[in-house]
Amino acid sequence: MGLGACFLDWYQKPLGQKIGKKKPVILVDSEGGGERATFWTALVLAQLHDEIPDFTSHVFSISGVSRGSLGAAVFADLIASPEDECKYEIPTEVSGDNGKNLAGNLRCRAMRILREDFLAPTVSTMVFPDMFQRFLPFAFFDDRAMALEKAWESAWTTHENTHVFESPFNELWHSNYSNDARAFPPFLFLNSTVVETGQRLIVNPLGLSSGEFNRTFNDALDGIEVVGYDLPLSTAVHMSARFTYVSPAGTVRRLDNNPNPEWIHVVDGGYFENSGSVTSDEIFSEILLTLETCRNRDDLCGMNEEELNIHPVLIHISNEPMEKTLNLPKIKELGLVRSFHQSVRCSMFERDVGIKLGLSCARNL
């Protein structure tokens, strides 16, 4: 099954409202940028989910880079997880309102997970057992990479009482694929960089054949096919988020269609491209090609002409600071229809239009 077939399978699920005769299809990019990128991505998407009806049911994919991948994974996991009551007051200086506001449920849950300390276990492992291990011929202790992954897993388990971050990456979608679209998480495309070749390595849940993957993604590697097995979610995220010095390069034995397996090293996705836009552009191109193919078929892929009209929107979550004087409308003032109609065309470097909480560019592709 190719990406186009996966899109049609997802698209024909019961989605939310239309804009005129068109259904919104949302693709999200999430920039890297340390812990701030993690918070920014998770909280922006959670706020949109809390305040805009049917928002999440229209999100097909999230392309994450570096710590933006962690924020994307937290959001997708929360969408797939059972509802849980959560209350957190947002101080006046953060909310921008008179008095205090309660964070929406999903945003509150994301905040309580990401407020955990992920740096202390990583640094303590780096300074003591990891440093000591440099003088030993074999690895006896967990290194700082494993310490960070276990810290993510522990934070999730503590607050959500499940073991999603320890579970296989693909399980998040396979266990939810028969559910209502409102509970179905967006597909994650987590971008890493291969040291030896400079290529992207993309961990994704679609299980594409080599031919389909190479046709869609230019000069890139399929992460799960390269590794040869389904990674834990925490490891899949960390392959994209190998922050310099905090995490060592990942050492991977490449097993994809290679008669002579070789060892490669994987580092942060930001070394290739820090916005995630390249992967999203390739996904969108494949969606357009698939819809055009359906229009040329007698059976229209089992749909009618109206259903083949989509309203594509790219949300680029930037990690760049914005001027405090910039007058940005609040998300709650932008209903679903209005927010999609006011999408603006912008490039990776033209982020002069924004929405409060970091939705810096909604691009009508």
C-alpha positions in Angstrom: 0.0 0.0 0.0 1.4 3.4 -1.0 1.0 6.7 0.7 -1.8 7.6 -1.7 -3.8 4.5 -0.7 -3.2 5.3 3.0 -4.5 8.8 2.4 -7.7 7.6 0.7 -8.3 5.1 3.5 -7.9 7.9 6.1 -9.9 10.4 4.0 -12.9 8.2 3.7 -13.3 7.9 7.4 -16.0 10.2 8.9 -14.4 13.6 9.1 -15.7 16.8 10.5 -17.4 19.7 8.7 -16.7 21.0 5.2 -15.8 24.4 3.9 -18.4 24.9 1.2 -18.1 21.7 -0.8 -14.5 21.0 0.2 -13.1 19.0 3.1 -10.1 20.5 4.9 -7.0 18.3 4.9 -4.3 19.6 7.3 -0.6 18.8 7.2 1.6 20.1 10.0 5.3 20.9 10.2 7.1 21.2 13.5 10.5 22.9 13.7 13.3 21.8 16.0 14.7 23.9 18.8 15.3 22.1 22.1 12.8 21.9 24.9 10.9 25.0 23.7 10.1 23.3 20.4 8.7 20.3 22.4 6.4 22.6 24.4 5.5 24.8 21.5 4.4 21.9 19.2 2.4 20.0 21.8 0.7 23.1 23.3 -0.2 24.7 20.0 -1.8 21.5 18.6 -3.5 20.7 21.9 -4.9 24.3 22.1 -6.3 24.0 18.6 -7.8 20.6 19.5 -9.4 22.1 22.6 -10.8 25.2 20.9 -11.7 24.3 17.3 -14.3 21.6 16.8 -13.2 18.7 14.5 -9.7 20.2 14.1 -7.8 16.9 14.9 -10.0 14.8 12.6 -8.8 16.8 9.7 -5.0 16.5 10.5 -3.5 13.8 8.2 0.2 14.1 9.1 2.7 15.8 11.3 6.3 16.1 10.0 8.6 16.6 13.0 12.2 17.5 13.4 14.4 17.3 16.5 12.4 18.1 19.7 9.4 19.1 17.6 9.1 15.4 17.0 8.7 14.8 20.8 5.9 17.5 20.9 4.2 15.9 17.9 4.4 12.4 19.5 2.9 13.7 22.8 0.0 15.2 20.9 -0.7 12.2 18.8 -0.5 9.9 21.8 -2.9 12.1 23.8 -5.4 12.0 20.9 -5.3 8.2 20.9 -5.5 7.9 24.7 -8.7 7.7 26.8 -10.0 11.0 28.2 -8.6 12.0 31.5 -9.7 15.0 33.7 -7.0 17.6 34.1 -7.1 21.1 35.4 -4.3 23.7 35.3 -4.5 27.5 35.7 -2.7 29.6 33.1 -1.3 32.7 34.9 -2.3 36.1 33.6 1.0 36.9 32.0 0.8 33.8 29.9 -2.9 33.8 29.0 -2.9 37.5 28.2 -6.4 37.9 29.8 -7.6 39.6 32.9 -7.5 37.1 35.6 -6.6 33.4 35.2 -7.9 30.8 32.7 -8.1 27.1 32.9 -6.1 25.3 30.2 -8.2 23.1 27.9 -8.1 19.4 28.8 -5.6 18.2 26.1 -3.4 21.2 26.7 -3.4 20.6 30.4 -2.5 16.9 29.9 0.4 17.9 27.6 1.7 20.4 30.1 1.8 18.1 33.1 3.8 15.5 31.1 6.3 18.0 29.6 6.8 19.8 32.9 8.8 16.7 34.2 12.6 17.0 34.4 14.2 15.3 31.4 17.5 17.0 31.7 18.7 15.9 35.1 18.7 12.1 34.4 20.4 12.7 31.1 23.2 14.9 32.5 23.7 12.7 35.6 24.1 9.6 33.3 26.5 11.5 31.0 28.7 12.7 33.8 29.0 9.5 35.8 28.2 6.1 34.3 28.5 7.2 30.7 31.9 8.9 31.3 33.2 5.9 33.3 32.1 3.6 30.5 34.5 5.3 28.1 37.3 3.4 29.8 35.7 0.0 29.5 35.9 -2.3 26.5 32.2 -3.1 26.6 29.0 -1.3 27.5 27.8 -2.3 31.0 25.5 0.7 31.8 22.7 2.5 30.1 24.1 5.6 28.3 22.6 9.0 28.4 20.5 8.3 25.3 18.7 5.4 27.1 18.4 7.6 30.2 16.5 10.3 28.2 14.2 7.8 26.6 13.4 6.2 30.0 12.7 9.7 31.4 10.1 10.3 28.6 8.6 6.9 29.2 8.4 7.5 32.9 6.7 10.9 32.5 4.0 9.5 30.3 3.4 6.5 32.5 3.2 8.6 35.6 0.6 11.0 34.3 -1.4 8.9 31.8 -1.1 5.4 33.4 -0.3 3.7 30.1 2.9 2.5 28.5 2.5 4.1 25.1 6.1 5.5 24.9 7.5 2.1 25.6 5.3 0.3 23.1 6.2 -0.3 19.4 5.9 2.9 17.3 3.3 1.4 14.9 1.0 0.2 17.6 -0.3 3.7 18.1 -2.1 3.6 14.8 -2.9 -0.1 14.4 -4.7 -0.2 17.7 -6.8 2.8 16.8 -7.4 2.3 13.1 -10.9 0.9 13.5 -11.9 3.7 15.9 -13.9 6.8 15.2 -11.9 9.4 13.2 -12.0 11.8 16.2 -9.9 9.4 18.2 -7.5 8.5 15.4 -4.0 10.1 15.8 -2.4 11.9 12.9 0.4 10.0 11.1 3.8 11.0 12.4 6.8 11.4 10.1 9.9 11.8 12.3 12.9 13.1 10.4 16.5 12.2 11.3 19.9 12.6 9.4 22.3 9.9 8.4 25.9 11.0 9.1 27.6 9.0 6.4 25.4 10.2 3.5 23.5 13.3 4.7 20.2 11.6 3.8 16.9 12.0 5.7 15.9 8.9 7.6 12.1 9.1 8.2 10.4 7.0 10.8 6.7 6.6 9.8 3.8 4.2 10.4 2.7 3.6 6.9 4.7 0.4 6.1 5.4 1.5 2.5 7.2 -0.8 0.1 10.7 0.3 -0.9 9.4 1.3 -4.3 6.5 3.4 -3.0 8.7 5.0 -0.3 11.4 6.0 -2.8 8.8 7.3 -5.3 7.3 9.6 -2.6 10.4 10.7 -0.6 13.4 11.9 -2.6 16.7 10.4 -1.6 15.5 9.4 1.9 15.5 6.2 3.9 12.6 4.4 5.6 13.6 4.3 9.3 11.8 1.1 10.3 12.9 -0.7 7.2 16.5 0.3 7.8 16.4 -0.9 11.4 14.5 -4.1 10.5 12.0 -4.0 13.3 9.4 -1.8 14.9 11.1 0.6 17.4 9.7 1.7 20.7 8.0 5.1 20.3 10.6 6.7 22.6 13.4 5.5 20.5 11.7 6.5 17.2 11.3 10.1 18.6 14.9 10.1 19.9 16.3 9.2 16.5 14.9 12.5 15.3 15.8 14.5 18.4 19.5 13.8 18.9 20.4 17.2 20.4 24.1 17.9 20.1 26.2 16.6 23.1 23.0 15.9 25.1 22.5 12.7 23.1 25.1 10.7 21.3 24.7 9.8 17.6 22.6 6.7 17.2 24.4 3.6 15.9 22.2 1.5 13.6 22.9 -1.6 11.6 21.3 -1.0 8.2 19.3 -4.0 7.1 17.1 -2.6 4.3 17.6 -4.7 1.1 21.3 -4.7 1.7 23.2 -8.1 1.2 26.0 -6.7 3.2 24.6 -4.9 6.3 26.5 -1.9 7.3 26.6 0.3 10.4 25.4 3.9 10.0 25.0 6.8 12.5 21.9 8.8 12.9 21.8 12.3 14.3 19.3 15.2 14.7 17.0 15.8 11.8 17.9 19.5 11.9 21.2 18.8 10.3 19.4 18.1 7.0 16.5 20.6 7.3 15.0 22.0 10.5 11.5 22.8 9.6 10.0 19.5 8.4 8.6 21.3 5.3 10.4 19.1 2.8 8.7 15.9 4.0 5.3 17.7 4.2 5.7 19.0 0.6 6.4 15.5 -0.6 3.4 14.1 1.2 1.2 16.8 -0.2 2.5 16.2 -3.8 1.5 12.5 -3.4 -2.0 13.4 -2.1 -2.5 15.7 -5.2 -1.3 12.9 -7.5 -3.6 10.4 -5.9 -6.7 12.7 -6.2 -5.9 13.4 -9.8 -5.6 9.6 -10.5 -9.0 9.1 -8.8 -10.6 11.8 -11.0 -9.4 9.9 -14.1 -10.9 6.6 -13.0 -14.4 5.6 -14.0 -15.3 4.7 -10.4 -13.6 7.8 -8.9 -12.0 5.5 -6.3 -15.4 4.9 -4.8 -16.1 8.6 -4.2 -18.1 11.3 -5.9 -16.8 14.4 -7.6 -17.5 16.6 -4.6 -15.5 14.4 -2.3 -12.4 14.7 -4.5 -12.3 18.4 -3.8 -10.2 19.1 -0.7 -9.2 22.3 1.0 -5.5 21.7 1.8 -3.9 23.6 4.7 -0.3 23.5 5.9 0.3 24.6 9.5 3.9 25.5 10.1 4.7 25.7 13.8 7.7 27.9 14.1 10.1 28.0 17.0 11.2 31.6 16.3 10.3 34.3 18.8 7.8 36.9 17.6 7.7 40.6 18.5 5.6 41.3 21.6 4.0 44.2 19.8 2.6 42.0 17.0 -1.2 42.1 17.3 -2.3 38.5 16.7 -5.9 37.3 16.9 -6.7 34.7 19.6 -7.5 31.1 18.5 -10.9 31.2 20.1 -11.8 34.1 17.8 -11.0 32.0 14.7 -13.7 29.4 14.1 -12.9 26.4 11.9 -14.3 27.8 8.7 -12.8 31.3 9.2 -9.4 29.9 10.1 -9.2 27.8 7.0 -10.6 30.6 4.7 -7.9 33.0 6.1 -5.1 30.7 5.2 -2.2 32.6 3.7 0.4 31.6 1.2 3.8 32.0 2.7 7.3 30.4 2.3 9.5 28.9 4.9 11.0 32.4 5.4 7.9 34.5 5.2 6.3 34.2 8.6 4.7 37.6 8.9 1.2 36.2 9.7 0.6 34.4 12.9 -1.9 33.1 15.4 -1.4 33.4 19.1 0.4 30.4 20.6 2.8 29.9 17.7 0.6 29.0 14.7 2.9 31.1 12.6 1.9 30.1 9.1 -1.3 28.4 7.8 -0.5 28.0 4.1 -3.1 27.4 1.5 -1.2 25.1 -0.8 
